[in-house]
Amino acid sequence: MKTKLSQQRMSKTRRSCGFINGIDVDAEGSRGGLCLAWRTGMDVTLKSFSKWHIDVMVKEDGSQAEWRFTGFYSSPYSKDQNQVWDLLKILSQNGTGPWLVIGDFNEIMYSFEKKRGLPRDQRRMEIFRETLTECQLTDIGFSGASFTWERGNLLETNIRERLDRGVANDEWISLFPMGRVQHLPFSTSDHCPLLINTVSVNSYSRHHRFHFEVWWTMEESFEEVLRGIWESSSEPLMEKLKSLQNGLEEWAGVIKRKKGELKKKLSQELEMLLLEERDDETLARIIDTKIHLNMEIEKD
């Protein structure tokens, strides 16, 4: 959401990230814009879209269950909110079955979901809660750094609100009883990335295939490891290639774990810093940690 890109530019960006399949909604100038992207292995059918939402049906390979997903973006302006909540009510009437809605609702449900700044209008929060109740949607349990920075106030007033969330109906919760929404630490935005876990009891595993990873060639130890594995084997060619595959995967696993541990450590540090009270020293540590984490992500 808020891609701020035209449909053509967003499509190009999406494809460069490896998502061949997608639905892109134009931004209005430099404002708004939505994108829903998915990889192969999922059957996604578009139901409707607007500048506020993308509504689809989802079916994953190996699963008999089909469920509904709506990516939702509510207006930050109070003059538009009645129209947006009416849209959500209409969507709730246009289908049955498991339904998940996630996105930036630009509204909080209760006053404790905001830290600092002017108190949120009680009537606005009531209308939001009433809308979710009418749509039979329940807030999904969350964890992590769930507060969103209010843009423009990071250094001035340190206002934080829980604007990003996931809500679902009872049928979706029954389909995915372990389904949870996690707010991930954010290093390049004032909003929280939302990770939805849909692991079910009937999860399945795919047959493992060997894939050569381009990033291996960027590691200093790659050539030495490759040469060592190849020259240490006197087996016939096909067996030798198999040994090479196994050896490279084992080596890559060690390297990847180290990289993963570093990113996890930085993410945890960032999450703790984001939950602390802010002073100049804490803000400087947040910036330094974000830069370090972004460098590691850029390497990937």
N, C-alpha and C positions, 0 to 999 in steps of 0.2 A: 504494500500500500504506500501511497504518496511516492510513487516512482518518479514523478516530475518529468516523465519522458513521454514522447509521442508513441503511438502503437508500433510504428515501424522501428524506432530506436530501441524500445523495450524488447521487441521480438529478437532483435540482433543481440542485445545484451543477454537475454535468456538463453539463446542458443550457444553463445560463447561460454556459458556456465555448464553446458552439457544437457540442458533441458530442451529437447527437440519439440516436445508437446507443450502447448500452453495456450492461455487465453489472456490477451492484453487489452486493457481499457485505456483509452487516450487520457493524458493529463489535459487540464484546461489551462493552457499557457504553461506557467511554471508551478501550477498547483494541482494536487491530486494525482490521479493515475493509479491503476490497479493491475496486478499481474498474478495469475495462478499458473504454476508450472509443475510438470510431473515427468518422471522418467518412464521408460517402458516397464511393463509388468503390472500396469494399472489401467483399468478401463474407466475413463472419466467422460461423463455425458453432461453437456451444458444444459441447464434449465432456464436460467435468466441472468441478466447482468445489468448494472447501472453504474453511475459514478460512485455509488456507495457500496456496491456489493458484487460478488460473483457467486452464483448458486449452481452446484453441480451434484450429480450422483457419482459415487465412487464404488468400484469393485476391484479388489486386488486378486492377482493370480493365486490360485490354490485356495481361494475362499468362496464359499457359496453365498455369503452375506453381502448385500448391497446396502450402502448407507449414504446419507446426504451430508454434504459439506457446504457451508456458506462462509466465505471470507467476507468480513463486514468492516466497514469504515464509517463511523458516525461523524457528522459535522462538529467542529469545535465551536460553532456559533449557535447561540441559543435560539436565534430566529429560524434556524433550519431543523432543530431537533424534533419538533412535532412531526415534520415530514419524514424524517429518518425513522422514528419509532413507528409511525404508521406503516412504513415500508416493511419493517421487521414483522409486524403483525400480519400483513398481507402474505409474506413469505411463509409464516407459520400455518396459514390456511391452505397453502398450495402444495400439499403433499402429506403423506403419512410415513411412518417408519423411523428408524434411527436417524437422529439429526444432531450435527455438531456445528456450532457457530463460533468462530474465533476472530479476533482482530482488535482494532483500536476503537473502543466505544466512546472515547472522549467524554466519559462521565464515570463517576464513582457511585457505589451503592450505599456506602455509609461514610460518615465523617471521619472515622479512624483510618480510612484509606487515603487520607491526604495529610501530609506533614508540612507545616508552615504555610504562610500566605493567608489570604482572606478565606474565611469559612465558605464552604460550598453551599449554595442555596438548597435548603431542605426540600422544597417542592420539586426541584429538578431531580434530586436523588430518589424521591418517592415515585415520580413518573417513570424513571428508569427501572426501579424494582417492580412496579406494577406492569410495565411492558413485558419484562421477562416472565413474570407470573402468568400473564395472559397468554404468552407464547409457549407456556409450559417448559421453560428452559431454566436449568439449575446451574449455578456457578460450580465449575469443576475444581476440586482440590488443587492447590498450587503450592509451589515451593520456589526458593531462589530469590534473586534480587527483583522483587515484583513491582517496584516503584519506577515510574517514568519521570524523567526530568521534565520540568516545564521549560520549554525552549526560551532562551534569552535571559533566564534567571539563575543559571547555574552558579555564577560567581556572586550574584547580588543577593538573592533571598533564599536560595537553596530549596525551592519548592519541589516537592515530590508527590505524585499522585499515581494511584493504581488504575491506569486507563486501559492497559492491554490485558485481555482476559479471554478465557474460553468458557462457553456455556453449552449445555447439551440437554436433550430431553431424556426421559427415563428409559426409553427403548435403546438409545445409544449407550447409556451407562450400563444397561443390562448386557448389551452385546460386547462391550469392553469394560468388564468390571474392574480391571486394573488400569483403565485409562486415566491418565493424569495430565495436567498441563504444568510445564515447568518454565519459569521465567529465567532465561539464561543471562549471565553477565553480559553487558553491552559495552563494546569498546569503540564503536564508530558511529553511534546514534544516541539520541536522547530517549529512544523507545527500547523496550525489552523484546528480544526475539522470543517467540513462544514455541516450545517444543512439546508436541502432543504425542504421547505414547499410546499406541493402539494395540499393543501386544495382547493377544488373546490366548486362551488355553489351547486352541487349535493352531498355534503357530507352527510353521514348517521350515525345513532347511532345504537349501538348494545344493545341487551337486557342485563341488569345488572344481574350478578350472584355473589353470595357471595363466597369469597375466603379467607381462613384462611392464614394469612401471618406469616411466621416463625419469622420475625424480631420482631413481637409483644412480643414474649417470652423473648426477650433480654431487654425489657424495665422494669425498676424497678417497675413501677406502674401497670404492667399487672395483676399480681395475685390478687392484691387488687381490681382492677376494675372488673375483671372476677367474683370474689366472690361476690362483691356488687351487680352486675347486676343479678346474678343467685338467690341469696337469697332474693332479693327484689320482686321477682315475685312468685305468687301463682297460675298461670295459668296452664292449661294442658300442657303436655310435648312439643308438637309441637309448641304451641304458645309461650311457655317459651323459646324454642330454637330460635324462630324467634326474640323474644325480645333481646336475647343474641347477635344474629347476628347484629341487628340494633345498640345495645349499643356498641359493639366492633368496628363497623365501624365508629360510631360517635367519639369514643375515639381515634381511630387510625388516623382519619382525622385531629384532633387537633394536635396530635404529629407530623404527617407528614407535616402539614403546618409550624410548628415551624422549623422542620429540613429543609424544602424547603426554608423558608425565610432566614435561616442562610447560606445555600449554595448559594442562589441568592445574598445575601449581599457580601459574599466572592468573588463570580464570578465578581460582579460589581466592587469591589475594585481592583481585579486583572486586569480587563480590563482597568480601569483608569490608574493604575500603568504602564501597558504595553505601553500606549500611551504617557507617560511622558518622558521628557529627562532624561537620566540615569546619576546618580552619585552613590557613594558608599551607601548612605543612601537609595536611591530608590531601588537599587538592593537588599539590605538587606530586605526591606519591601516586595519586590516581592517574595523572597525565603520564608519568613515567611508565607505570604498569601498562597503560593502554598502548603506548608506543611500542614497548617490548612485545606485548601480545600480538599487536597488528603486524609486526615484523615477522613473527613466527607463522602467522596465518598467511602472510604474503608469500613466504617460502613454499607453502603447500600449493 
